[in-house]
């Protein structure tokens, strides 16, 4: 078994050179088992959205690999999470979602718990030794549970870092956008024939955009890119298209509207809504400076002002897009270990990727919105699982899904020893992979705490120095 590591497999798949990721980490069953045992039980995981558990007694089953958890609303201000197992002989208490205001019944022998986790009924208790069924011993096993950003996260590790602290710079970036006030408009689920890390890494860099999403490149968001962002990204960045590429200010406007239209269509309206596009098109003919370098920031401000004003007029809890303009240049952001938010104006897409086995995973996409006053968000059912290639999947994820199964197959090539990482733009891949090693190889808790808060944030990061993990 991998824990004894007789053939050195565990060490062979360790990231020893930061810009070289061993290919076996993406398919080896023993490495996958190490992640299953030493990694996933120690990290925060987005279990459900608060939208799913609005009423007292509403519950959701969250499943990761062979572990099942119950997330339940106990009262208006309290959500709890439990291991989904009877304290008698382990039978699963519930599945999928529903309302258990009257508690959870074991289908095997009829034991009963209330939603606060207290066992209220043991069938024929005189059959048991009293010390075996003490009230505290047979309470549902509670799991750490915290809410952030309109979602519920769980962590099976009682000693883990507090959730918000673990999110690092990811948290304030999205709190400024009122993420906690957002609700889901739609939710889709896709089974992807690739390792969970293969899929995550497809969204941790924009290096792939030019080839994978060519419809975005001719009109890429240069009008929304500040000079500071362009300087930080560098001349070779796929998103650092210079304003000089446009002949005049009118081309800047038309190029940006074309880009936002393609993005809206390609993401199923989850990042830019049809309503926002209508607001933008309504100001399309507003005069802008002739010089493209001046027109970009000017047009950007006009768009932010128009969408902010429309949001306020329709009763949405809009962030001040104009005041936040310099902090709105990170459209894809990662939260360790498997969660993304992709914000634009008053909307975000949200991704969650969960492993199924060593070479398949489940990816879910939510469209999050700031809803107008008086409009209640829909109650979304558990989505049907689609397969890669399903025509209902939006265009941009479809393009990504076309790549990752090919990559997954290619990593099995006889001479594909490791993946080569671009140190300036694909560093997030190396950073989170080495943090996984920190859990697998038992790095000191304080080292894990520091690194965990640093790994999350905007994508396209350089490789970080994690000497305390690399030794």
Secondary structure as UniProt FT lines:
FT   TURN            2..4
FT   TURN            6..7
FT   HELIX           9..12
FT   TURN            18..19
FT   STRAND          20..22
FT   HELIX           23..26
FT   HELIX           29..34
FT   HELIX           35..39
FT   HELIX           40..42
FT   STRAND          45..49
FT   HELIX           50..53
FT   TURN            56..57
FT   STRAND          58..64
FT   TURN            65..66
FT   STRAND          67..75
FT   TURN            76..77
FT   STRAND          78..83
FT   TURN            87..89
FT   STRAND          97..99
FT   TURN            101..102
FT   STRAND          104..105
FT   TURN            107..109
FT   STRAND          112..113
FT   TURN            115..116
FT   STRAND          119..121
FT   TURN            123..124
FT   HELIX           125..127
FT   HELIX           130..133
FT   TURN            135..138
FT   STRAND          142..148
FT   TURN            149..150
FT   STRAND          151..155
FT   TURN            158..159
FT   HELIX           163..167
FT   HELIX           169..175
FT   TURN            176..178
FT   HELIX           179..181
FT   STRAND          183..192
FT   HELIX           196..201
FT   TURN            202..203
FT   TURN            207..208
FT   HELIX           209..212
FT   HELIX           214..217
FT   TURN            218..219
FT   HELIX           222..224
FT   HELIX           227..233
FT   TURN            235..236
FT   TURN            238..239
FT   HELIX           243..245
FT   HELIX           249..266
FT   TURN            267..269
FT   HELIX           274..282
FT   TURN            283..285
FT   HELIX           292..313
FT   TURN            314..315
FT   TURN            321..324
FT   HELIX           325..327
FT   STRAND          333..335
FT   TURN            336..338
FT   STRAND          339..343
FT   STRAND          347..357
FT   TURN            358..359
FT   STRAND          360..369
FT   TURN            373..374
FT   STRAND          385..387
FT   TURN            388..389
FT   TURN            391..392
FT   HELIX           395..410
FT   TURN            411..412
FT   TURN            414..415
FT   STRAND          418..420
FT   TURN            423..425
FT   HELIX           427..440
FT   TURN            441..442
FT   HELIX           445..455
FT   STRAND          457..458
FT   HELIX           467..470
//
